[in-house]
Amino acid sequence: MSGRNPTRVVVTDDGPLLVHGPVEVELPDGRVVVSRRAVTGLCVCGLSARPPFCDTSHRRRRRPEENP
């Protein structure tokens, strides 16, 4: 990797993928969107109004009830 640190991606239990550092995301239609934030949340639930970025819409999603 020639002295560069790897990009860190954190998979959360109930939320977005968190990508540390600037990121370019290529969408299915070929467009590329860029985030230069220190940490970018990428939506994996499909509920975001700002795809591919997370807007915390997953928080409104009802969780499956746990078995007693």
N, C-alpha and C positions, 0 to 999 in steps of 0.2 A: 504494500500500500504506500510505499515510498514516503514514510514519515507522517502520513495523515492518519488521524484517528478515525475508526469506523463510525458510521452514522448509527446512533442509538435509537432503536424503535422499541417502545414499551407497549405490550399487549395488555389491556386492562380487562378486568372481569366483566364489567357491565358498562362499557363506554367506548370511546374512540381509541384508535391507534395513536400513540403519542410519538412524534418524530422530533428528535432533538437537533436543532440547527436548521439552517435554510434548506428548503426542499422544493424540487420541481416535481409536479404530479402530471403524468400523461393520462388524459381521459380517454374513454373508449372511442370517441369521435376524432381523436388525434390532437385535440387542443391540449396545450400545456399551461398549467396554472402554477404560480410561484408564491411561496410564503417565505419571508425572510425573518420570521419570528424565531425567538429562542427555542420555543416548543410549539409545534403545530399539532392540533387534533384532527385526525382524518376519520370521517364518519364510516362506520362499518354496519350500522343498523338500517340505513336507508331512509331514516326519518328526517334528516336535516333539510332545511330549506336553502342551505348554502353548500350543496355538494361540490367538491368532495370533502369540504371542511365540516367539522362538527359544530353544531350550534346548540348543543345540549338537549335536543329534542328527545333523546333516548331516556331522559329523566322522567318524561311523561308516560313512557311505555309501561304498561302494567306488568309486573313480574309474575311469573307462574307461582301459584300458591305452593308452599312447601308442604310435604306430607307430615302429618303429626307424628 
